[in-house]
Structures are given as C-alpha cells and as structure tokens.
C-alpha cells in the first residue's frame, strides 16, 4: 500500500513579511533607500611636472597625471558625470623646505593645474587641498615650532589663509583645508572675503583622524618621512580614532566659522562619525574613502578573495547610507563608467 501523502505544512500567519519587498529586482529597486550617482562622487587626481603618466603601485589603476595632459584627463572625467575632482600635486623635492614656501609660489604646480582644468572644462568643480604637507621637507601639514617637535598652529593658519586666496584667484571652486589646525576655517573665510572671493566655497576636513590608512596617499604626493627617519605622527593635530563626540565639536566650530561642506576622513572605519555629523548639521556632509581603504579592497580582489566591483559598490553604498552627500573616492571614475 502506498504511504499516505503527507499533509502540506500549515502556512505561518504573518501580518509582516519583509521578503515581499525583496521578491524581484524591480521591487528591490523601487524601495531602495540609498542611491549612488556619479554626480555624488569626486575623483582625487594627482598631478606632476613630468611628461608621462606615472602609475602609483600602492593605488592600483591610479597614476600621477602630467600637467600637459591634465586638462584632457579632467575633460574625460567630466563627461562621466562626476561631481568634480580634488587636485593633489607631487612637488619636486628641490622645491620643498621646512616652511613650505612653495605653497605661496604664484606659479606653483597646483595653481597651474587649476588653470589647465578650468581652461579645458570651465564648469567642472575643482576642490583644492589646503595644507603644507606636500611642500615641507618634514612632511607635516604646517610649519614647526622653534623646538621642532610640533606644528605651530597660528603661524600655519596665516600661511594657509594666503594659500587659499591664491587658489581662489586661480579659479578653484572649493578650497579644502585638510590640516586640522584650530581656527583655520574662520581665517580662510575672512581672507577669501577680504580678497573679493566671496563665491569660493570651503570644504572643511572637519573630522580628519590620525589614521593608519593614509600610506598610499603619502606615497602618491611624496610626503612620507624619508628613509631612516622616525615615522611621521600627526597625533597632535589630527583626531584620536577613539573619539566620536570630539567630531561633533569640530563640526560645530567649522560650520560656525563658515565652512560650506563638512568632511569626515577616513570613511569606512568612521561610518558612525558620518552618521553623527549628518544628524547634527544641515550642511552637506562629505566623506573621503582614503587610499588605504581603496588599496585594501583592490589587494583582496587581486588575490581572488573579493569580487572587486561588488565590494567597491557595497563600500560606497555604506558610506552613502551612513549619511554622506558627497564621496571622495579613487573608485569614482571606474564606478561612473559602469552606470
């Protein structure tokens, strides 16, 4: 005799079934909460005086762009619909000194770079780094005290304000002070306004942490401490990675002093900071997916441990979901090409 057919299991009585909203790709897209558009991404671009592009080994797929090719390079980026570029110069070591005097050279590499980009694509936003680390022999973001054991905050701020005015005069859309000196946003805003550059914006590196994830960037701009010298610590001015409430204090100060955009750096390890600042300000919030965060995803993908595009997209969506309106990322161009 055949066995009696087993009765079908009773259906659960569930008034809430979240899987209904995951059933098809179209439904998932319909209820998606965070969207990532190329216009929300800024591509960091490294520029140098040489004749050829120089691949950066620690940043796979990223090269230093020769000044003569920069305009065409940024024109291509603009066609991808990106939100802009952040320019970083690699300064010839012979132009560096302890005071970073090259930063105030009206014919410096970065000022010529701004001119090249604006000539090639006038409406494409440019964000320019305001800090002295590319220009100093010691690699710090400002001038040192007489004892040489720390950065002199107020002397540095005076130089940064002059530097910002030069960048504004060259045509940059936003100056981006990355130095973490106290009071620099107010001083820069006052200097820009006094010089007639009231339309030049400030994207403040508001919560820039003393992170271990900046190594490839320092390779790219040549700001690493020379071999045989002690490792470079910026703990007296960059933020302690253990602190969250301090970031809110920095955000309040920067927006009070006139910052137009508040940035968190790094991004992926500081999603809670992004979310906290987003909850406490009505200003746009930016986040910088830094070189080490980019490089570790690339390295894992090269070993076959991760799918590069899936890991990239998930990481960028996480930063958006945390509350970032703008993301600086070395993945910007690659992501935009696939949209």
Buried (B, 14 or more C-beta within 10 A) or exposed (E): EEEEEEEEEEEEEEEEEEEEEEEEEEEEEEEEEEEBEBEBBBBBBBBBBBEEBBEBEBBBEBBBBBBEBBBEBBEBBBEBEBBBBBBBBBBEEEBBEEBBBBBBBEEBBBBBBBBBBBEBBEEBBBBBBBBBBBBBBBBBBBBBEEEEEEBBBEBBBBBBBBBBBBBBBBBBBBBBBBBBBBEBBBBBBEBBEEBEBEEBBBBBBBBBBBBEBBBBBBBBBBBBBEEEEEEBEBEEBBBEBEBBEBBBEBBBBBBEBBBBBBBBBBBBBBBEBBBBBBEBBEBBBBBBBBBBBBBBBBEBBEEEEBEBEEBBBEBBBBBBBBBBBBBBBBBBBBBBEEE
